[in-house]
Amino acid sequence: QVQLVESGGGLVQAGGSLRLSCAASGRTFSSYTMGWFRQAPGKEREFVAAINWTGGRTYYADSVKGRFTISRDNAKNTVYLKMNNLKPEDTAVYYCAADRPPLLRDPRSLEYDDWGQGTQVTVSS
C-alpha cells in the first residue's frame, strides 16, 4: 500500500507561517489527487485543500482561502501546504491524503484512499 508521511508541523504564534510536507511512496504518485485535511480537538475531520495530478487545479476550504497554498512536486513525490497568517482556529492535526484512480468526483470529499499519520499544528494567541 501507499505510505504518506507528513512533516513540518509545530508551534507558531498567530500571524506566523508554516509549510507542511507530505512524502508519498509509489510510482503512481503523479496520477493521484492529493489533499490536506485537519482535525481539531472535539471537532470532525475537515477538508483544507486539494490539488490534482497536474497541479493545474486546486481547491480550498473557505476558511483557509487566501492564506494557504497547496502545491506538489511529482518528481519528489511530495505535496506541500504553505500556511500563512495562521490563526488560533487553525490549530489541529493536519493529515495528508491520496486519492488513487479512479478519482473522486469531488476532491473535497473525505473518501480518500490513503492517509498519513498526521502532524500537529498549534497556533498560539
N, C-alpha and C positions, 0 to 999 in steps of 0.2 A: 504494500500500500504506500501511498504518498505521505511523506512526513513534512510537516510545516513547523518551523521554529521561529518564534518571534523574539526580538531583542530591541533594546533602545528605550524601554520604559524607565521611569524613575520619578523622583520628586522634583517639582518645579513650582515656582511661585506664579500667581496669577499674572497673566500678560506675557509669560515666557513661552518658549518653544521647545519642542522635542521632535525627533524623527525616529519613527519606528521602522524596523526592517523585518521582513519575513523571508526566510530562506526555504526554498522548496526543493525536494528531491524529485527525480523523474525526468525522463527525456521529453515528455509531452507538455512541459510547463508552458510552452509558448501558446498552446491551444486552450489553456484554462482561462476562464474568468476568475479574477482574484478579488476578494473582498476583505474589508475590515469591519468587525463588529465589536461591540463593547457591552459590558455588563457591570453596572454599579451595584453596591450593596442594597439588597432589598428590592431591586428592580429586575425586570426581564431583560434578556439579551436584545440589543437593538442594532439595526443597521447603521453603519457610519459612512462607508464609501466602497465603491467597486470600480473595476477597470477591466475592459475587455482584452482579448488576446493581442490586438494590435496596439493597444494604448490609445486608440483614436476615440473611444467613448468612455466617459467617466460618469459616475453617479454619486451623489452626496445626499446625506440627510440634511434637512433644512437647518438643523441645529448647528451644523458644522460648515455649511456652505460659506465660502469666502474666507474661511480660516484654515481649513485642512486641504491638503493636496495629495492625491494618490498618484503614484507613478510606478512603472515597472521597468526592469532591465532583464529581458528574456535571456540574454547571453549569460547573465549571472544567476538566473533562476531566482530572482529576488523581486519582491514588491515592497514599496515604501509608503509610509504615511507621514507626511510632514504636517505637523500641528503647530500653528501659530496662534498668538493671542489666547492662550489657554485660560480657561475659566474653571472655578472650583467644580462646577457641574460636569466637567469633562472627566472627573475622577472616576476611574473604572478599570477593570481588567480588559485589555484590548486583545482580541483574537483575530488571527489571520485565517482565512478560509479559501478553499479552492473549489471551483465548480468545473468538474470534468465533463466532456461531451458525453451524451447530448446535453447541451447547456440549458439552464433555467430560462424560462421566458422572461422573468423579471429578476434581474440581478440583485434587487433589494430583498429578495426572499431569504429566509433563514435556512433554506433547504440545500445548503452547500454539501459537497461530498466529503471533504476532508477539512479538519480543523487543527490548529496549533494548540499549544498548551496555555497560551495567554501570557501577557506581560502587563505588569501593574503600572498604571499612570496615576500619580497623585498630584493634584494641583492645590496648593495652599493659598489662603486668602492673604 
